Amino acid sequence: MSALPPEVMSWFHEQNPDVEEVDPDLDLFDTRLVNSLSLIEFVVVIERASGQVIDRRQIKTDDFRTLRTIQEKYFAESASDGSDTASATTGTG
């Protein structure tokens, strides 16, 4: 699995400071690493990093269930073409 952009992983670790490593197939909702309240903020971070707009009316939790599904759905093309579209600035609080 290609790594997710640093700003995505940074947000994830800010929300879960006690978690060092996450299996790419770990269910983020079942383990409560992401919940319904944090999902929208996570979507915004993913949008900024991927350069894509995610339609809030069509959000499916399965698209965000694991780090692998997030990478495959939102970052697979940028990883395969070698582009550097995931270099958005961080620093949101």
C-alpha positions as CSV (number, residue, x, y, z in Angstrom):
1,M,0.0,0.0,0.0
2,S,1.3,3.4,-0.9
3,A,1.5,5.8,2.1
4,L,-1.2,8.4,2.6
5,P,-0.1,12.0,2.4
6,P,1.6,13.4,5.5
7,E,-1.2,15.8,6.2
8,V,-3.8,13.0,6.3
9,M,-1.6,10.9,8.7
10,S,-0.8,14.0,10.8
11,W,-4.5,14.7,11.3
12,F,-5.1,11.1,12.1
13,H,-2.4,11.0,14.8
14,E,-3.5,14.3,16.2
15,Q,-6.9,12.8,16.8
16,N,-5.4,9.6,18.2
17,P,-2.2,10.5,19.9
18,D,-1.9,7.2,21.7
19,V,-1.8,5.2,18.4
20,E,1.6,4.8,16.8
21,E,0.9,2.5,13.9
22,V,-2.3,1.4,12.3
23,D,-2.8,-1.7,10.2
24,P,-4.0,-0.4,6.8
25,D,-7.0,-2.8,7.0
26,L,-8.1,-1.9,10.5
27,D,-11.7,-0.7,10.7
28,L,-11.4,2.9,11.8
29,F,-15.1,3.1,12.9
30,D,-15.3,-0.2,14.8
31,T,-12.2,0.8,16.8
32,R,-13.5,4.4,17.2
33,L,-10.3,5.9,15.8
34,V,-12.7,7.9,13.5
35,N,-16.3,8.6,14.6
36,S,-19.3,10.3,13.1
37,L,-18.3,13.7,14.6
38,S,-14.7,13.6,13.4
39,L,-15.6,12.1,9.9
40,I,-16.5,15.4,8.3
41,E,-13.3,17.0,9.5
42,F,-11.4,14.0,8.2
43,V,-13.1,14.4,4.9
44,V,-12.0,18.0,4.7
45,V,-8.4,17.0,5.3
46,I,-8.6,14.3,2.6
47,E,-10.1,16.8,0.2
48,R,-7.3,19.2,0.7
49,A,-4.7,16.6,0.4
50,S,-6.2,14.9,-2.7
51,G,-7.4,18.1,-4.5
52,Q,-10.8,16.4,-4.9
53,V,-14.2,17.7,-3.7
54,I,-16.2,15.0,-1.9
55,D,-19.9,15.4,-2.2
56,R,-21.2,15.4,1.4
57,R,-24.6,14.1,0.2
58,Q,-23.0,10.9,-1.1
59,I,-20.5,10.1,1.6
60,K,-20.4,6.4,2.4
61,T,-18.7,5.3,5.6
62,D,-17.3,2.3,3.7
63,D,-15.1,4.7,1.6
64,F,-13.4,5.8,4.9
65,R,-13.5,2.5,6.8
66,T,-9.8,1.8,6.6
67,L,-6.7,3.6,5.6
68,R,-6.4,1.3,2.7
69,T,-9.8,2.2,1.3
70,I,-9.1,5.9,1.7
71,Q,-5.8,5.5,-0.1
72,E,-7.3,3.5,-2.9
73,K,-10.3,5.8,-3.4
74,Y,-8.7,9.2,-3.0
75,F,-5.0,8.8,-3.6
76,A,-4.3,5.9,-5.9
77,E,-4.0,8.0,-9.0
78,S,-1.6,10.6,-7.5
79,A,0.6,7.8,-6.2
80,S,0.7,6.0,-9.5
81,D,1.4,9.0,-11.7
82,G,4.1,10.4,-9.3
83,S,2.4,13.8,-9.0
84,D,2.9,15.9,-5.9
85,T,-0.7,17.1,-5.5
86,A,-0.7,16.1,-1.8
87,S,1.6,18.9,-0.7
88,A,-1.1,21.1,0.9
89,T,-0.1,23.1,3.9
90,T,-1.0,21.9,7.4
91,G,-1.5,23.7,10.6
92,T,-5.2,23.5,11.1
93,G,-6.2,23.4,14.7
